[in-house]
Amino acid sequence: MNYYDKKTMPAPQMEHHVKMTNRRLLEIDGVKEVDSFDSEEFLLQTVMGYLVIRGDNLQMKNLDVEAGHVSIKGKIYELSYLDEQHGEKAKGLFSKLFK
């Protein structure tokens, strides 16, 4: 394999991990983009689809989009993934709400 062949190889897909500690700290890997957030809801685009996090007094503790890592603290009530079909609808809805 020469130098030019190495460049054409597809990059491995980022891993997606979700770790919750005592419903107070959420650490997520594999985040592509943070679409919207406030103290009660976060909408994240991950390598596995859109992820909605709902809770109370939510705050972004750490954000490193290049590495795909986000940490959120607060009282976490719900984590839910949106299907690819519904992801665009949800994104449209959230973008209208947060204009």
C-alpha positions in Angstrom: 0.0 0.0 0.0 1.5 3.3 -1.0 0.9 6.8 0.4 -2.0 7.7 -2.0 -3.9 4.5 -1.1 -4.0 5.5 2.6 -5.8 8.7 1.8 -8.6 7.0 0.0 -9.5 4.7 2.9 -12.7 5.7 4.7 -12.3 7.2 8.2 -13.7 5.0 10.9 -17.1 6.2 12.3 -16.9 7.8 15.8 -18.1 5.7 18.7 -21.2 6.7 20.6 -21.3 6.3 24.3 -23.7 7.6 26.9 -22.7 7.5 30.6 -25.1 8.8 33.3 -24.0 9.2 37.0 -26.8 9.4 39.6 -29.1 11.2 37.2 -27.0 14.3 37.8 -24.2 14.1 35.3 -24.4 12.9 31.7 -21.4 12.3 29.5 -21.9 11.7 25.8 -19.4 10.8 23.1 -20.1 10.7 19.4 -21.8 14.1 19.2 -21.6 15.8 15.9 -23.5 19.1 16.8 -25.4 20.8 19.5 -28.6 22.0 17.8 -30.3 23.7 20.7 -30.3 23.8 24.5 -31.8 25.5 27.5 -32.2 24.7 31.2 -34.9 22.1 30.4 -34.0 20.5 27.1 -31.0 19.7 24.9 -31.1 18.6 21.2 -27.9 16.9 20.1 -27.0 15.4 16.7 -25.0 12.3 17.3 -23.5 9.6 15.1 -26.6 7.5 16.0 -29.2 10.1 15.2 -30.8 13.0 17.1 -30.8 12.7 20.9 -33.2 14.7 23.1 -32.3 15.2 26.8 -35.0 16.6 29.1 -34.6 17.6 32.7 -34.4 20.4 35.2 -31.7 23.0 35.7 -29.6 21.5 32.9 -26.2 23.1 32.2 -23.5 22.3 29.7 -20.5 21.4 31.8 -18.1 20.5 28.9 -18.2 20.8 25.2 -15.6 19.5 22.7 -17.3 19.1 19.3 -14.0 18.3 17.6 -13.7 15.2 19.9 -17.5 14.7 19.9 -17.7 15.0 23.7 -20.5 16.8 25.7 -21.1 16.8 29.5 -24.4 18.0 30.9 -25.2 18.4 34.6 -28.6 18.9 36.2 -31.6 16.7 37.1 -32.1 14.3 34.1 -35.6 13.0 33.4 -35.5 11.6 29.9 -33.2 10.6 27.1 -34.8 9.8 23.8 -33.5 9.2 20.2 -35.5 10.5 17.3 -35.7 8.3 14.2 -34.0 9.6 11.0 -37.4 10.3 9.5 -38.5 12.4 12.4 -35.2 14.1 13.0 -35.8 16.7 10.3 -39.2 17.4 11.7 -37.9 17.8 15.2 -35.0 20.0 14.0 -37.5 22.2 12.2 -39.8 22.4 15.3 -36.9 23.2 17.6 -35.4 25.8 15.3 -38.8 27.5 15.1 -39.1 27.5 18.9 -35.6 28.9 19.5 -35.5 31.7 16.9 
